[in-house]
Every structure is written in structure tokens, then in C-alpha cells.
Amino acid sequence: MNRPRVVVVGSANMDLVAMTPVLPAAGETVLGTDFVMVPGGKGANQAIAATRAGASGVFLGAIGSDSFGVTLKARIAASGVDTGQLRVVYGASGVAVVTVDAAGENTVVVAPGANAAFTGLTEPELSAVRRADVLVAQLEIPLETVLEAARAARAAGTRVVLNAAPARELPAELLGLVDLLVVNEGEALAISGVGREDPGALLAAVPRAVLTLGAAGAWYGDRDGTDARIPAFPIDAVDSTGAGDAFTGALAVAWGEGRDLVDAVRWACAAGAACARQVGASASLPRRDEIDTLYATGAGSDPTA
Ligand code: ADP
């Protein structure tokens, strides 16, 4: 099978994660324990997720001219993602400064850095979008950039998958360009004012939508009348960070391969579950064989509505 071409337009951050027995209060300094530095940002994560899941993946975004940028690019490329068009802009890369306490509570400050300067898509960037089977975007870069990419995709017949995270209201023009919306409950609420009790309301805004429900699986619906609840794959969840990114990346791949969307969502649920049973975000994004193995267990294969 030809690998589908998935272009991800989005953010890249270096996540700086310090573990501490207790989170510091304002003005306080505490002595922590471990520290890790991992690539993150929904754009980079979803590009890695899609590529590991089987896509010919391209990441379009911006990193800074600092050492984090160099490391970020190398780590994203190490998963096989094409980073040849990744912009380097003068100044700081995006960073997320994270503290995690012994109970798993965290605080996060995201300083967008280069991500905020990712505007005005160039002709080569637009051309990559036009050549793709599927465009995947999120909302951690300027909205205008997402709009430009979606307009180019629509004009070229490239399918547009929008993971509308972080939650915010969206302009009607962008919703009008979306072929498949992927949201969790908070994001659904921000867009349509509804949650899991009436996900079908999302279809007033977009022709196809997925609502992810964590350990409760996902819902998929479309304007042709599909209204399917897909149960989660039962796993021992360790850390669900990145599960949504694993889900969206895998979904784009399966749809790009021409799979039926209910089946594609089921496969994406296997990807999310495979990610949630391991610690970490980008490091635990599953490879295709891991997704296939979990999917083949058949759990989660029974849409009930
Ligand atoms: P987000 O992190 O964006 O809120 P979710 O937590 O809904 O996303 O996770 C995305 C998908 O990953 C879910 O739809 C589900 O299929 C899978 N998933 C997440 N957490 C679990 C879990 N604890 N057990 C099984 N599957 C999970």
C-alpha cells in the first residue's frame, strides 16, 4: 500500500519537565528531583504520531535559532518526519516549562517563541499542503496560518483534519474549510456549547466530527447519518499525555489510506490507548505495528449506537 502523504502544520515546543515532591507556591523555591527535556507541541507530536503510524509525514512549523531548535529538529526527524521545510526564526524556540509533583499534579507555562512567528505561508509550504492527501492542523500557532493552510488544502482537494486544541471559539470560515474535526469535551464545548450528551451538535459546524472521551473511547458522526460510539481499548493506563496526539495522527493516516471512518476511529482509539499505557508524550507515540497489535485484540470493535 502507498503510504498516505500527511502534512502537519503546527507547533513545536521543547518541554522542560522538572519533578518535585511539592509544587512551589508563588515566590517559593523548592528542591526538585528529576529533570527531562522532551520534544513536544501538538504539531510536532502529531507529525511524529502520523509518521510512526505509517504516513509519509511532513512537518511545517517554526523553531528558534537557539540550541533547543537544533535538538527539536533532530528529534522530530529521528522518527522519519520530513523536516526539510521547518523554518528557523531568529530568537527562542517554543518551550513548555512543566513541573510535576509526586501526585501527578502539574503546572505548565508555554512560551510560544518561534511558533508565534509562524505566519505567512510561503509558496513551497503551500505547495506541500496541496500535494498532501491529508492536512492536519491544531490551534497552537497563529489562526491566520491555519486558515491559509486550510484554504490551500480545500482548493487542491487535500482533506483537512482540524484538532481544535487548545479550546477556543473558531471563526466560521475555518469551520467551513474543515473536513474532519477532532475535539475532546472541553474543545467541543468551546465550539458548539455541547459535550458528550449531544455530540451530534458538532455537525452543524462541520461535515464529520470525532469527540474523544479518554478512557471512554470516542464518538464519530457525520452528515450522512453515522452516529457511532467506539469503546476504548482496555489497557492499564499509566500516562495519557499525548494520547490525543497519537489518536489524531493515526486517524489522519487511516483516513488517508481510504479506510472507512468508523474503522479509522477505532484504529485511532488503539493508537491513543497504546500511548496511554506508557509514560511520556512524544516518546510513547506508538508505531504502526503496536497499533495493529492492540487493534487486532478486537476490544473496542463494537460501536453501539
Ligand atoms: P485528549 O488528551 O486530547 O483529551 P483523550 O484523553 O480523549 O484526548 O484521548 C484520546 C484517545 O486516546 C481516546 O479517544 C481513547 O481512544 C484513547 N485513550 C486515552 N486515554 C485512554 C485510557 N485511559 N484507556 C484507553 N484509551 C484511552
Boltz pocket constraint, residues with backbone or C-beta under 6 A from the ligand:
constraints:
  - pocket:
      binder: B
      contacts: [[A, 184], [A, 211], [A, 212], [A, 213], [A, 214], [A, 215], [A, 216], [A, 217], [A, 218], [A, 231], [A, 232], [A, 233], [A, 234], [A, 235], [A, 237], [A, 240], [A, 242], [A, 243], [A, 244], [A, 245], [A, 247], [A, 268], [A, 269], [A, 270], [A, 271], [A, 272], [A, 273], [A, 276]]
      max_distance: 6.0
